[in-house]
Amino acid sequence: MSNRITTVNAYTTLDLVAARIETHETALSLDGVVDVAVADDSPDRVVLSVELDTVGVDGITPHADRVRLTPEQAETLADDLTEYARDARAESD
């Protein structure tokens, strides 16, 4: 991904994911980056960042979406991800 906003290094949570942008007009499959970290400016918050590679995609300005979560919200999200991962794994068996 060129022109990245999100820093990608050895500590990035997921440095290559398959993702989709969905609008009312279109849906595009793109590569992306997902990262989880503690916010530098709010150390009591967990930040979930998602950035998709929109280079060459007209009408979508490069950007990163960030969600600031309380520790409790982050734990709830982690629990749901674990539960759905188990379900998805069971479906593939």
N, C-alpha and C positions, 0 to 999 in steps of 0.2 A: 504494500500500500504506500503510495507516495503521498506527500502533502498531508501527513498525519497530524492530528491534534493530540491524540492520546499517546503518551510515551509508551513505547513497546521495548521491553528489554527482558533479561533473564527472569525477572520477577513478575512479569505480566501473567495474569491468571490464565487466559486463553488467547494466544496470539494469532490464531486462525480458526475462525468458525464460519460455517455456512449460514447465511442470514437472508432475510427478505425485507425489502421496503414495500409496504402496501399503502397505496393511496386510493382515493375514490376512482381515479382514472386508470391506475396500472399497478402491477406487482412485478418487482425485479428481484432476481436472485443475485446476491453479491457475497464477497468475502468480508469478514469483519474481525474485530478485536473486542474482547470482553475482559474487563479488569475489575478487581475488587481491592479496595484499600481503605485505610483510615484517612479521613480528610486532614490535610495539613493545617487548614485554617479552623477546623472544628474537630479536635481529636476525640470528641464524644460521638462522632458520626462515622458510619461506614458508607463509602461511596461506591456505587455500582456504575461503571462506565461502559458504554457501548458505542463503537464507532464503525461505520461501514465504509468500504472503499467505493466512493462515488465518482472517482476520476473517470471522465469520459461519459458520465451520465448527465444529460441536459436537464436543467430545471431543478436539480437538487444540489444545493450548496454544501460543500464539505462541512461536516459538523460532528460533534460528539454529544451524545445524550448522557446525562449524569443524574442519578437518583441518590439523594442523601437519605440514609436510613438510620433510625435509632438502633442501638444494639438489639433490642427486642424485635424490631421489624426485620433486621438482618437474620436473626435466628429463626423467625417464622418463615422467611423466604427459603432459608437453608433446609428447614424441615420439609417444606413443600417440594423443593427440588429433589431431595432424597426420596421422598415418597413416590413422586412421579418417575424418577429414574428406576426405582424398583419395579413399578408397573410396566414401564417400557421394556425393561430387561426381561420380565416375565412373559410379555407378549412376543418377544423375539425368540424365546426358547421353544 
